[in-house]
Amino acid sequence: MSKLQDKVAVITGGVSGIGAATAKLFASEGAKLVLVDMNEEKGASFEAELKSQGAEAVFLKADVTSEVEVKNIFTTALDTFGKVDILFNNAGIGAVKPTEELSYAEWRKTVEVDLDGVFLVAQAAIKEFLKTGSGVIVNTASMYGWVGSPGSAAYNAAKAGVVNLTRSLGLEYAARNIRVNALCPGFIDTPILGEADRQGLTAATPMNRLGKPEEMAKAVLFMASDDSSFMTGNSLIIDGGYTAQ
């Protein structure tokens, strides 16, 4: 049997990059998908692509920083599929700018999406999991939740918050059959990177290459499935050796 047969997974940031790669892998393992993103055009196209391949999927445009819209994510999931088993809490943004040039509005927006949004969606998922007696959350943090880097103060602070939020939720719900872990990616090869970015980030990675979204997806599958049934409150760093330096 497939690892996620008949499981219902909510994936935020679910129509590009790591989110989209994970959605495809989850679908191949039998999951039914609720894809959440702010990009409505790409979301509709990706939903159609998955359905054409035989997957059960629905796209929903939602802002993870809105309590009302987050609640609607789970209402939609329940109305469509009757339950929720897995949350891949993946929506996020970045802000690269020298700290002296970073406005407070830019700081707040980054923390609001990358930490507050993770909390809001996790909280909503937990409320549903407590009703059914089980559930799994995988939060997307970053290797920068563990180490610092110049020019990314807001992002790094938010991702460190996700790492410790993951620990706290993992402990809080360990005895209630809800597991919470985090993915901490390194530099991942996505279409938004320019050639100069690729060269610089590759050179900074001990394995001398960038990670692939599909490699991250395999780690998410491990944490979302029973393969990691004795794992909670943990963060899995997949960074080509960067944080080992």
C-alpha positions as CSV (number, residue, x, y, z in Angstrom):
1,M,0.0,0.0,0.0
2,S,1.1,3.6,-0.7
3,K,2.5,5.5,2.3
4,L,-0.3,8.1,2.3
5,Q,-3.2,6.1,0.9
6,D,-6.4,8.0,1.5
7,K,-4.7,10.5,3.8
8,V,-5.8,14.1,3.3
9,A,-3.0,16.7,3.3
10,V,-3.1,20.4,3.4
11,I,-0.1,22.1,1.8
12,T,0.4,25.8,2.2
13,G,2.7,27.4,-0.3
14,G,1.7,24.4,-2.3
15,V,1.9,25.4,-6.0
16,S,5.6,26.0,-6.6
17,G,9.0,25.0,-5.4
18,I,9.2,22.6,-2.4
19,G,5.4,22.7,-2.0
20,A,4.6,21.7,-5.5
21,A,7.2,18.9,-5.5
22,T,5.8,17.6,-2.2
23,A,2.2,17.8,-3.6
24,K,3.3,15.6,-6.6
25,L,5.0,13.1,-4.3
26,F,2.1,13.0,-1.9
27,A,-0.3,12.4,-4.7
28,S,1.8,9.5,-6.0
29,E,1.6,8.0,-2.5
30,G,-2.2,8.1,-2.5
31,A,-2.9,11.4,-0.7
32,K,-5.8,13.7,-1.4
33,L,-4.6,17.3,-1.5
34,V,-5.7,20.8,-0.4
35,L,-3.3,23.2,-2.1
36,V,-3.1,26.7,-0.5
37,D,-1.3,29.6,-2.1
38,M,-1.8,33.3,-2.9
39,N,-1.0,32.8,-6.6
40,E,-4.5,32.0,-8.0
41,E,-3.5,31.6,-11.6
42,K,-0.7,29.2,-10.9
43,G,-2.9,27.4,-8.3
44,A,-5.7,26.7,-10.7
45,S,-3.2,25.5,-13.3
46,F,-1.4,23.2,-10.9
47,E,-4.7,21.8,-9.6
48,A,-5.7,20.9,-13.2
49,E,-2.3,19.3,-13.8
50,L,-2.6,17.1,-10.8
51,K,-6.1,16.1,-11.6
52,S,-5.1,15.2,-15.2
53,Q,-2.7,12.8,-13.6
54,G,-5.4,11.1,-11.6
55,A,-4.8,12.9,-8.3
56,E,-7.6,14.2,-6.0
57,A,-6.8,17.9,-5.4
58,V,-8.4,21.2,-4.7
59,F,-6.8,24.6,-4.8
60,L,-7.7,27.4,-2.4
61,K,-6.4,31.0,-2.5
62,A,-5.7,32.0,1.1
63,D,-3.6,34.3,3.2
64,V,-2.0,32.4,6.1
65,T,-1.8,35.5,8.2
66,S,-5.6,35.9,8.2
67,E,-7.4,34.0,11.0
68,V,-10.6,34.0,8.9
69,E,-8.9,32.6,5.8
70,V,-7.0,30.0,7.7
71,K,-10.2,28.7,9.3
72,N,-11.6,28.5,5.8
73,I,-8.7,26.3,4.6
74,F,-9.8,23.6,7.0
75,T,-13.5,24.2,6.4
76,T,-12.8,23.6,2.7
77,A,-10.7,20.5,3.4
78,L,-13.5,19.0,5.6
79,D,-16.2,19.9,3.1
80,T,-14.2,18.4,0.2
81,F,-12.6,15.3,1.8
82,G,-14.2,14.9,5.2
83,K,-11.1,15.1,7.3
84,V,-7.5,16.3,7.5
85,D,-4.6,14.0,8.4
86,I,-1.5,16.0,7.5
87,L,-0.4,19.6,7.3
88,F,2.7,20.7,5.4
89,N,3.0,24.2,6.8
90,N,5.2,25.5,4.0
91,A,4.1,29.1,3.1
92,G,6.8,31.7,3.5
93,I,8.6,34.7,2.1
94,G,12.1,36.1,2.3
95,A,13.6,39.5,2.9
96,V,17.3,40.1,2.1
97,K,18.4,43.6,3.0
98,P,21.0,45.1,5.3
99,T,19.5,45.6,8.7
100,E,20.1,49.3,8.8
101,E,17.9,49.6,5.6
102,L,15.2,47.2,6.7
103,S,12.0,49.0,7.6
104,Y,9.9,47.9,10.5
105,A,7.0,47.2,8.1
106,E,9.3,44.8,6.1
107,W,10.4,43.2,9.4
108,R,6.8,42.7,10.5
109,K,5.6,41.4,7.2
110,T,8.4,38.7,7.1
111,V,7.8,37.6,10.7
112,E,4.0,37.7,10.1
113,V,4.1,35.3,7.2
114,D,7.1,33.1,8.2
115,L,6.3,32.7,11.9
116,D,2.8,34.0,12.7
117,G,1.3,32.3,9.7
118,V,3.0,29.0,10.7
119,F,1.5,29.3,14.1
120,L,-2.0,30.1,12.9
121,V,-2.2,27.2,10.4
122,A,-0.7,24.8,12.9
123,Q,-3.2,25.9,15.6
124,A,-6.1,25.4,13.2
125,A,-4.8,21.9,12.2
126,I,-4.3,20.9,15.8
127,K,-7.9,21.8,16.7
128,E,-9.0,19.4,14.0
129,F,-6.5,16.7,14.9
130,L,-7.7,16.8,18.5
131,K,-11.2,16.0,17.3
132,T,-10.1,12.9,15.3
133,G,-7.4,11.8,17.7
134,S,-4.3,12.0,15.4
135,G,-2.4,14.1,13.0
136,V,0.9,15.1,11.6
137,I,2.4,18.6,11.0
138,V,5.6,19.3,9.1
139,N,6.6,23.0,9.3
140,T,9.1,24.5,6.9
141,A,11.8,26.3,8.8
142,S,15.3,26.7,7.3
143,M,19.0,26.0,8.0
144,Y,19.0,29.7,8.9
145,G,16.8,28.8,11.9
146,W,20.1,27.3,13.2
147,V,22.8,29.6,12.0
148,G,23.0,33.3,11.2
149,S,23.7,35.1,7.9
150,P,24.2,38.8,7.1
151,G,21.3,40.7,5.7
152,S,18.5,38.3,6.6
153,A,17.7,39.3,10.2
154,A,13.9,39.1,9.9
155,Y,13.9,35.8,8.0
156,N,16.5,34.2,10.3
157,A,14.7,35.3,13.4
158,A,11.4,34.0,12.1
159,K,12.8,30.6,11.0
160,A,14.5,30.2,14.4
161,G,11.1,30.8,15.9
162,V,9.6,28.0,13.7
163,V,12.3,25.6,14.9
164,N,11.4,26.3,18.6
165,L,7.7,26.4,17.9
166,T,8.1,23.0,16.4
167,R,9.9,21.7,19.5
168,S,7.2,23.2,21.8
169,L,4.2,21.8,19.8
170,G,5.9,18.5,19.5
171,L,6.2,18.2,23.2
172,E,2.8,19.7,24.0
173,Y,0.9,17.1,21.8
174,A,3.3,14.1,22.0
175,A,1.0,12.2,24.3
176,R,-2.1,13.1,22.2
177,N,-1.0,11.3,19.0
178,I,-0.1,14.5,17.1
179,R,3.4,14.7,15.8
180,V,5.1,18.0,14.8
181,N,8.4,18.2,13.0
182,A,10.2,20.7,10.8
183,L,12.1,20.7,7.5
184,C,15.2,22.9,7.4
185,P,16.3,23.3,3.8
186,G,19.6,24.7,2.7
187,F,20.0,26.4,-0.7
188,I,17.5,24.9,-3.1
189,D,17.5,25.2,-6.9
190,T,14.3,27.0,-7.9
191,P,13.4,29.1,-11.0
192,I,13.6,32.4,-9.1
193,L,17.4,32.0,-8.7
194,G,19.5,33.9,-11.3
195,E,22.8,32.4,-12.6
196,A,24.9,34.5,-10.3
197,D,22.8,33.3,-7.4
198,R,23.3,29.7,-8.4
199,Q,27.0,30.1,-8.7
200,G,27.4,31.8,-5.4
201,L,25.2,29.5,-3.4
202,T,26.7,26.4,-5.0
203,A,30.2,27.6,-4.0
204,A,28.9,28.1,-0.4
205,T,27.6,24.6,-0.2
206,P,30.1,21.8,0.8
207,M,28.5,19.3,-1.6
208,N,29.1,21.9,-4.4
209,R,25.6,21.8,-5.7
210,L,22.2,23.1,-4.8
211,G,19.4,21.0,-3.3
212,K,16.5,19.9,-5.4
213,P,12.8,20.5,-4.4
214,E,12.2,16.8,-5.0
215,E,14.9,15.9,-2.4
216,M,13.1,18.1,0.1
217,A,9.8,16.5,-0.8
218,K,11.2,13.1,0.1
219,A,12.1,14.3,3.5
220,V,8.6,15.8,4.0
221,L,7.1,12.4,3.0
222,F,9.3,10.7,5.6
223,M,8.1,13.1,8.3
224,A,4.5,13.0,7.2
225,S,4.3,9.2,7.0
226,D,4.5,6.4,9.5
227,D,8.2,6.0,8.6
228,S,8.8,8.6,11.2
229,S,6.3,7.4,13.7
230,F,8.7,7.8,16.7
231,M,9.8,11.3,15.7
232,T,8.4,14.6,17.1
233,G,9.6,18.0,18.1
234,N,12.5,17.5,15.7
235,S,14.0,19.5,12.9
236,L,15.6,17.8,9.9
237,I,18.4,19.9,8.4
238,I,19.0,19.1,4.7
239,D,21.6,21.6,3.5
240,G,24.4,19.8,1.7
241,G,26.7,20.2,4.7
242,Y,26.4,23.9,5.1
243,T,25.6,24.0,8.9
244,A,28.3,21.4,9.6
245,Q,31.0,23.9,8.8
